[in-house]
Structures are given as C-alpha cells and as structure tokens.
Amino acid sequence: MSNPSRQKGTAWEVAVRDYFQGRGWSECQRLATRAALDLGDLTGIPRFAIECRDRKKVELSTNLDDAEERAVNKKCPWGVAIMKRPRHPVEGAYVLMSMATFADILDELPA
C-alpha cells in the first residue's frame, strides 16, 4: 500500500522540477535518495540545495533548518525551501530562505 504523504511530496517535487526545466534549467532533476547524507530534493541548480515541501502545517523554522542542513551536506552556499502555496500553481509557491542567504544572493548581483 502506498503512502499518500509520500505521493503528495513526490508530486510536488516533480512539479517544481518541471517548472525549473520549463524555465530553461534542463539539468534540474529529482534526487530520489535514501542515503545517510541528504542533499535535498532537487539537483541541477548550481550553488543551491533545494527542499520541496507540500504540507498542510507550515513549519517555517523546520523547513529552513532542513534546507540549510542540505546545503551543508551538499557543500553549497545556499539552502532554500520551496513550499507549496495552497490553491496556487507552482509559480505561486513560497521560497523560504534566511536573511543571510538573501543578502548573499543580492551581493552576487551586478551593481
């Protein structure tokens, strides 16, 4: 018997992957890992560890902590959580990051 929560999470990961691929990030793929070291849900977006979350209860702190832990595991500078926004398409999702991550990204932009 299938796990409905896992199916929901997988569907969200696929939707986010498809969105990125449709925006030209053709290397974006799901990481279906069950390894000891979790590197996030998606790969192929350079310098980011991405956690995809489709949960009824929004847990910002837990989601951010998980995303940042994945970034450490992946040895990349930034971890973000992409959270499904109820009754909205993928492009309406929330992207959660720390203020430090946001400032670091801004520092990378041309002046």
Contacts in CASP RR format, 6 or more apart in sequence:
PFRMAT RR
TARGET T0000
AUTHOR 0000-0000-0000
METHOD contacts of the structure
MODEL  1
MSNPSRQKGTAWEVAVRDYFQGRGWSECQRLATRAALDLGDLTGIPRFAI
ECRDRKKVELSTNLDDAEERAVNKKCPWGVAIMKRPRHPVEGAYVLMSMA
TFADILDELPA
8 54 0 8 1.000
9 52 0 8 1.000
9 54 0 8 1.000
10 30 0 8 1.000
11 54 0 8 1.000
12 52 0 8 1.000
12 53 0 8 1.000
12 54 0 8 1.000
12 84 0 8 1.000
13 30 0 8 1.000
13 41 0 8 1.000
13 42 0 8 1.000
13 52 0 8 1.000
14 30 0 8 1.000
15 90 0 8 1.000
16 41 0 8 1.000
16 42 0 8 1.000
16 50 0 8 1.000
16 52 0 8 1.000
16 82 0 8 1.000
16 90 0 8 1.000
16 93 0 8 1.000
17 28 0 8 1.000
17 29 0 8 1.000
17 30 0 8 1.000
17 42 0 8 1.000
18 90 0 8 1.000
19 90 0 8 1.000
19 91 0 8 1.000
20 28 0 8 1.000
20 42 0 8 1.000
20 45 0 8 1.000
21 28 0 8 1.000
25 44 0 8 1.000
25 45 0 8 1.000
27 43 0 8 1.000
27 44 0 8 1.000
27 45 0 8 1.000
28 42 0 8 1.000
28 43 0 8 1.000
28 44 0 8 1.000
28 45 0 8 1.000
29 42 0 8 1.000
29 43 0 8 1.000
29 44 0 8 1.000
30 41 0 8 1.000
30 42 0 8 1.000
30 43 0 8 1.000
31 39 0 8 1.000
31 40 0 8 1.000
31 41 0 8 1.000
31 42 0 8 1.000
31 43 0 8 1.000
33 39 0 8 1.000
33 40 0 8 1.000
37 73 0 8 1.000
38 69 0 8 1.000
38 70 0 8 1.000
38 73 0 8 1.000
39 49 0 8 1.000
39 70 0 8 1.000
39 73 0 8 1.000
39 74 0 8 1.000
40 49 0 8 1.000
40 50 0 8 1.000
40 51 0 8 1.000
40 67 0 8 1.000
40 70 0 8 1.000
40 73 0 8 1.000
40 74 0 8 1.000
41 50 0 8 1.000
41 51 0 8 1.000
41 52 0 8 1.000
42 50 0 8 1.000
42 52 0 8 1.000
46 76 0 8 1.000
47 76 0 8 1.000
47 77 0 8 1.000
47 78 0 8 1.000
48 71 0 8 1.000
48 76 0 8 1.000
48 78 0 8 1.000
48 79 0 8 1.000
48 80 0 8 1.000
49 67 0 8 1.000
49 70 0 8 1.000
49 71 0 8 1.000
49 73 0 8 1.000
49 74 0 8 1.000
49 76 0 8 1.000
49 78 0 8 1.000
49 79 0 8 1.000
49 80 0 8 1.000
50 67 0 8 1.000
50 70 0 8 1.000
50 79 0 8 1.000
50 80 0 8 1.000
50 81 0 8 1.000
50 82 0 8 1.000
51 63 0 8 1.000
51 66 0 8 1.000
51 67 0 8 1.000
51 70 0 8 1.000
51 79 0 8 1.000
51 80 0 8 1.000
51 81 0 8 1.000
51 82 0 8 1.000
52 81 0 8 1.000
52 82 0 8 1.000
53 63 0 8 1.000
53 81 0 8 1.000
53 82 0 8 1.000
53 83 0 8 1.000
53 84 0 8 1.000
54 83 0 8 1.000
54 84 0 8 1.000
55 83 0 8 1.000
55 84 0 8 1.000
58 83 0 8 1.000
60 96 0 8 1.000
63 81 0 8 1.000
63 83 0 8 1.000
63 96 0 8 1.000
64 81 0 8 1.000
64 96 0 8 1.000
64 97 0 8 1.000
64 98 0 8 1.000
66 81 0 8 1.000
67 79 0 8 1.000
67 80 0 8 1.000
67 81 0 8 1.000
67 96 0 8 1.000
67 97 0 8 1.000
68 79 0 8 1.000
68 98 0 8 1.000
68 101 0 8 1.000
70 79 0 8 1.000
71 77 0 8 1.000
71 78 0 8 1.000
71 79 0 8 1.000
77 101 0 8 1.000
77 104 0 8 1.000
78 97 0 8 1.000
78 101 0 8 1.000
78 104 0 8 1.000
78 105 0 8 1.000
79 97 0 8 1.000
79 101 0 8 1.000
80 95 0 8 1.000
80 96 0 8 1.000
80 97 0 8 1.000
80 101 0 8 1.000
81 95 0 8 1.000
81 96 0 8 1.000
81 97 0 8 1.000
82 93 0 8 1.000
82 94 0 8 1.000
82 95 0 8 1.000
82 96 0 8 1.000
83 93 0 8 1.000
83 94 0 8 1.000
83 95 0 8 1.000
83 96 0 8 1.000
84 93 0 8 1.000
85 92 0 8 1.000
85 93 0 8 1.000
85 94 0 8 1.000
97 105 0 8 1.000
END
